[in-house]
């Protein structure tokens, strides 16, 4: 019975190691967010200060 338990433990460690290394190789998962942040940004054009809200908002004036 101990050899079976040893092989099961070895298999579990192998699966966990595979999952860790496969996540490190995939830039979309894990802690790497460099490409993701670039995908979410967009050009808002000219911004103007909104005194009431205290934030910058896209300008309502359109340059054609």
N, CA, C and O atoms as a GROMACS GRO file, in nm:
protein
  256
    1UNK      N    1   0.081  -0.121   0.000
    1UNK     CA    2   0.000   0.000   0.000
    1UNK      C    3   0.086   0.128   0.000
    1UNK      O    4   0.047   0.224  -0.066
    2UNK      N    5   0.200   0.133   0.071
    2UNK     CA    6   0.281   0.255   0.067
    2UNK      C    7   0.329   0.294  -0.072
    2UNK      O    8   0.334   0.414  -0.102
    3UNK      N    9   0.366   0.199  -0.162
    3UNK     CA   10   0.406   0.242  -0.297
    3UNK      C   11   0.292   0.310  -0.374
    3UNK      O   12   0.316   0.401  -0.453
    4UNK      N   13   0.168   0.265  -0.351
    4UNK     CA   14   0.053   0.326  -0.418
    4UNK      C   15   0.032   0.468  -0.368
    4UNK      O   16   0.003   0.559  -0.447
    5UNK      N   17   0.047   0.488  -0.238
    5UNK     CA   18   0.032   0.622  -0.182
    5UNK      C   19   0.144   0.714  -0.231
    5UNK      O   20   0.121   0.832  -0.257
    6UNK      N   21   0.264   0.660  -0.243
    6UNK     CA   22   0.377   0.738  -0.294
    6UNK      C   23   0.353   0.780  -0.439
    6UNK      O   24   0.379   0.895  -0.475
    7UNK      N   25   0.304   0.688  -0.521
    7UNK     CA   26   0.275   0.721  -0.660
    7UNK      C   27   0.161   0.823  -0.671
    7UNK      O   28   0.165   0.910  -0.758
    8UNK      N   29   0.060   0.812  -0.586
    8UNK     CA   30  -0.050   0.910  -0.587
    8UNK      C   31   0.001   1.049  -0.547
    8UNK      O   32  -0.038   1.149  -0.607
    9UNK      N   33   0.087   1.054  -0.447
    9UNK     CA   34   0.145   1.181  -0.404
    9UNK      C   35   0.233   1.240  -0.514
    9UNK      O   36   0.229   1.360  -0.540
   10UNK      N   37   0.312   1.156  -0.577
   10UNK     CA   38   0.397   1.201  -0.686
   10UNK      C   39   0.313   1.253  -0.804
   10UNK      O   40   0.349   1.353  -0.866
   11UNK      N   41   0.204   1.186  -0.834
   11UNK     CA   42   0.114   1.232  -0.941
   11UNK      C   43   0.049   1.365  -0.907
   11UNK      O   44   0.038   1.451  -0.994
   12UNK      N   45   0.007   1.384  -0.783
   12UNK     CA   46  -0.055   1.511  -0.741
   12UNK      C   47   0.046   1.626  -0.750
   12UNK      O   48   0.011   1.736  -0.793
   13UNK      N   49   0.168   1.601  -0.711
   13UNK     CA   50   0.273   1.704  -0.721
   13UNK      C   51   0.301   1.736  -0.868
   13UNK      O   52   0.322   1.852  -0.904
   14UNK      N   53   0.300   1.635  -0.952
   14UNK     CA   54   0.322   1.657  -1.096
   14UNK      C   55   0.212   1.741  -1.159
   14UNK      O   56   0.240   1.830  -1.239
   15UNK      N   57   0.087   1.712  -1.124
   15UNK     CA   58  -0.026   1.790  -1.177
   15UNK      C   59  -0.020   1.934  -1.128
   15UNK      O   60  -0.043   2.027  -1.206
   16UNK      N   61   0.010   1.955  -1.002
   16UNK     CA   62   0.020   2.090  -0.948
   16UNK      C   63   0.134   2.166  -1.015
   16UNK      O   64   0.119   2.284  -1.048
   17UNK      N   65   0.247   2.101  -1.036
   17UNK     CA   66   0.359   2.166  -1.104
   17UNK      C   67   0.325   2.202  -1.247
   17UNK      O   68   0.362   2.309  -1.294
   18UNK      N   69   0.256   2.114  -1.316
   18UNK     CA   70   0.215   2.141  -1.454
   18UNK      C   71   0.123   2.263  -1.460
   18UNK      O   72   0.140   2.348  -1.547
   19UNK      N   73   0.028   2.271  -1.370
   19UNK     CA   74  -0.064   2.386  -1.370
   19UNK      C   75   0.009   2.517  -1.342
   19UNK      O   76  -0.020   2.618  -1.405
   20UNK      N   77   0.102   2.515  -1.250
   20UNK     CA   78   0.178   2.636  -1.217
   20UNK      C   79   0.261   2.681  -1.337
   20UNK      O   80   0.258   2.799  -1.373
   21UNK      N   81   0.333   2.590  -1.399
   21UNK     CA   82   0.418   2.627  -1.512
   21UNK      C   83   0.337   2.664  -1.636
   21UNK      O   84   0.381   2.748  -1.715
   22UNK      N   85   0.219   2.605  -1.654
   22UNK     CA   86   0.138   2.643  -1.769
   22UNK      C   87   0.079   2.783  -1.751
   22UNK      O   88   0.062   2.855  -1.849
   23UNK      N   89   0.048   2.823  -1.628
   23UNK     CA   90   0.000   2.959  -1.603
   23UNK      C   91   0.109   3.062  -1.622
   23UNK      O   92   0.083   3.173  -1.667
   24UNK      N   93   0.231   3.026  -1.588
   24UNK     CA   94   0.342   3.119  -1.606
   24UNK      C   95   0.370   3.145  -1.753
   24UNK      O   96   0.415   3.254  -1.789
   25UNK      N   97   0.344   3.049  -1.838
   25UNK     CA   98   0.370   3.064  -1.980
   25UNK      C   99   0.261   3.138  -2.054
   25UNK      O  100   0.284   3.186  -2.165
   26UNK      N  101   0.143   3.151  -1.996
   26UNK     CA  102   0.031   3.218  -2.060
   26UNK      C  103   0.022   3.362  -2.009
   26UNK      O  104  -0.009   3.381  -1.891
   27UNK      N  105   0.048   3.464  -2.093
   27UNK     CA  106   0.049   3.602  -2.045
   27UNK      C  107  -0.089   3.656  -2.006
   27UNK      O  108  -0.097   3.755  -1.934
   28UNK      N  109  -0.197   3.594  -2.053
   28UNK     CA  110  -0.331   3.644  -2.019
   28UNK      C  111  -0.376   3.601  -1.880
   28UNK      O  112  -0.467   3.663  -1.825
   29UNK      N  113  -0.316   3.500  -1.822
   29UNK     CA  114  -0.354   3.458  -1.689
   29UNK      C  115  -0.238   3.485  -1.593
   29UNK      O  116  -0.126   3.510  -1.635
   30UNK      N  117  -0.267   3.481  -1.468
   30UNK     CA  118  -0.162   3.505  -1.369
   30UNK      C  119  -0.147   3.653  -1.340
   30UNK      O  120  -0.242   3.730  -1.355
   31UNK      N  121  -0.029   3.693  -1.298
   31UNK     CA  122  -0.008   3.830  -1.257
   31UNK      C  123   0.036   3.924  -1.368
   31UNK      O  124   0.056   4.042  -1.341
   32UNK      N  125   0.051   3.878  -1.489
   32UNK     CA  126   0.096   3.964  -1.597
   32UNK      C  127  -0.024   4.030  -1.662
   32UNK      O  128  -0.108   3.962  -1.722
   33UNK      N  129  -0.032   4.163  -1.652
   33UNK     CA  130  -0.146   4.234  -1.706
   33UNK      C  131  -0.108   4.343  -1.806
   33UNK      O  132  -0.189   4.431  -1.835
   34UNK      N  133   0.013   4.339  -1.857
   34UNK     CA  134   0.058   4.443  -1.947
   34UNK      C  135  -0.026   4.455  -2.073
   34UNK      O  136  -0.065   4.566  -2.109
   35UNK      N  137  -0.056   4.346  -2.139
   35UNK     CA  138  -0.134   4.350  -2.262
   35UNK      C  139  -0.281   4.378  -2.232
   35UNK      O  140  -0.347   4.445  -2.311
   36UNK      N  141  -0.332   4.330  -2.121
   36UNK     CA  142  -0.472   4.352  -2.087
   36UNK      C  143  -0.502   4.499  -2.064
   36UNK      O  144  -0.605   4.548  -2.110
   37UNK      N  145  -0.415   4.570  -1.994
   37UNK     CA  146  -0.439   4.710  -1.966
   37UNK      C  147  -0.441   4.792  -2.093
   37UNK      O  148  -0.518   4.888  -2.104
   38UNK      N  149  -0.358   4.756  -2.189
   38UNK     CA  150  -0.358   4.828  -2.315
   38UNK      C  151  -0.486   4.806  -2.394
   38UNK      O  152  -0.528   4.894  -2.468
   39UNK      N  153  -0.548   4.691  -2.378
   39UNK     CA  154  -0.673   4.663  -2.449
   39UNK      C  155  -0.789   4.743  -2.393
   39UNK      O  156  -0.884   4.773  -2.466
   40UNK      N  157  -0.784   4.778  -2.267
   40UNK     CA  158  -0.896   4.848  -2.205
   40UNK      C  159  -0.890   4.999  -2.219
   40UNK      O  160  -0.989   5.066  -2.191
   41UNK      N  161  -0.779   5.054  -2.262
   41UNK     CA  162  -0.768   5.199  -2.273
   41UNK      C  163  -0.831   5.245  -2.402
   41UNK      O  164  -0.831   5.173  -2.502
   42UNK      N  165  -0.885   5.366  -2.400
   42UNK     CA  166  -0.943   5.424  -2.521
   42UNK      C  167  -0.914   5.573  -2.522
   42UNK      O  168  -0.891   5.633  -2.417
   43UNK      N  169  -0.916   5.631  -2.638
   43UNK     CA  170  -0.887   5.772  -2.653
   43UNK      C  171  -1.015   5.851  -2.626
   43UNK      O  172  -1.115   5.833  -2.696
   44UNK      N  173  -1.013   5.937  -2.526
   44UNK     CA  174  -1.129   6.018  -2.492
   44UNK      C  175  -1.125   6.155  -2.556
   44UNK      O  176  -1.217   6.234  -2.539
   45UNK      N  177  -1.020   6.184  -2.628
   45UNK     CA  178  -1.007   6.315  -2.690
   45UNK      C  179  -0.966   6.418  -2.586
   45UNK      O  180  -0.895   6.386  -2.490
   46UNK      N  181  -1.010   6.542  -2.606
   46UNK     CA  182  -0.978   6.649  -2.512
   46UNK      C  183  -1.064   6.636  -2.386
   46UNK      O  184  -1.182   6.605  -2.394
   47UNK      N  185  -1.003   6.660  -2.272
   47UNK     CA  186  -1.074   6.652  -2.145
   47UNK      C  187  -1.089   6.791  -2.087
   47UNK      O  188  -1.005   6.878  -2.108
   48UNK      N  189  -1.197   6.812  -2.015
   48UNK     CA  190  -1.217   6.939  -1.945
   48UNK      C  191  -1.255   6.910  -1.800
   48UNK      O  192  -1.315   6.806  -1.770
   49UNK      N  193  -1.220   7.001  -1.712
   49UNK     CA  194  -1.242   6.983  -1.569
   49UNK      C  195  -1.388   7.009  -1.535
   49UNK      O  196  -1.442   7.113  -1.573
   50UNK      N  197  -1.453   6.917  -1.465
   50UNK     CA  198  -1.590   6.932  -1.418
   50UNK      C  199  -1.584   6.971  -1.271
   50UNK      O  200  -1.553   6.889  -1.185
   51UNK      N  201  -1.613   7.099  -1.242
   51UNK     CA  202  -1.603   7.150  -1.105
   51UNK      C  203  -1.699   7.079  -1.010
   51UNK      O  204  -1.662   7.047  -0.896
   52UNK      N  205  -1.820   7.054  -1.054
   52UNK     CA  206  -1.921   6.993  -0.968
   52UNK      C  207  -1.883   6.853  -0.922
   52UNK      O  208  -1.900   6.818  -0.805
   53UNK      N  209  -1.830   6.773  -1.014
   53UNK     CA  210  -1.795   6.635  -0.980
   53UNK      C  211  -1.651   6.623  -0.933
   53UNK      O  212  -1.615   6.528  -0.864
   54UNK      N  213  -1.567   6.721  -0.970
   54UNK     CA  214  -1.427   6.716  -0.929
   54UNK      C  215  -1.345   6.616  -1.008
   54UNK      O  216  -1.247   6.562  -0.957
   55UNK      N  217  -1.384   6.593  -1.133
   55UNK     CA  218  -1.312   6.499  -1.219
   55UNK      C  219  -1.300   6.558  -1.359
   55UNK      O  220  -1.370   6.653  -1.394
   56UNK      N  221  -1.211   6.500  -1.439
   56UNK     CA  222  -1.202   6.535  -1.580
   56UNK      C  223  -1.303   6.454  -1.659
   56UNK      O  224  -1.321   6.335  -1.635
   57UNK      N  225  -1.369   6.520  -1.754
   57UNK     CA  226  -1.466   6.454  -1.839
   57UNK      C  227  -1.432   6.484  -1.986
   57UNK      O  228  -1.364   6.583  -2.014
   58UNK      N  229  -1.477   6.399  -2.078
   58UNK     CA  230  -1.453   6.429  -2.219
   58UNK      C  231  -1.519   6.561  -2.257
   58UNK      O  232  -1.628   6.593  -2.210
   59UNK      N  233  -1.452   6.636  -2.343
   59UNK     CA  234  -1.501   6.766  -2.384
   59UNK      C  235  -1.627   6.749  -2.468
   59UNK      O  236  -1.636   6.658  -2.550
   60UNK      N  237  -1.724   6.838  -2.448
   60UNK     CA  238  -1.847   6.834  -2.527
   60UNK      C  239  -1.828   6.900  -2.662
   60UNK      O  240  -1.909   6.881  -2.752
   61UNK      N  241  -1.721   6.980  -2.677
   61UNK     CA  242  -1.693   7.047  -2.804
   61UNK      C  243  -1.624   6.946  -2.896
   61UNK      O  244  -1.528   6.881  -2.857
   62UNK      N  245  -1.674   6.935  -3.018
   62UNK     CA  246  -1.616   6.841  -3.115
   62UNK      C  247  -1.536   6.918  -3.219
   62UNK      O  248  -1.586   7.014  -3.278
   63UNK      N  249  -1.412   6.875  -3.242
   63UNK     CA  250  -1.332   6.932  -3.349
   63UNK      C  251  -1.355   6.849  -3.474
   63UNK      O  252  -1.324   6.730  -3.477
   64UNK      N  253  -1.409   6.914  -3.577
   64UNK     CA  254  -1.440   6.840  -3.700
   64UNK      C  255  -1.334   6.861  -3.802
   64UNK      O  256  -1.344   6.807  -3.912
   0.00000   0.00000   0.00000
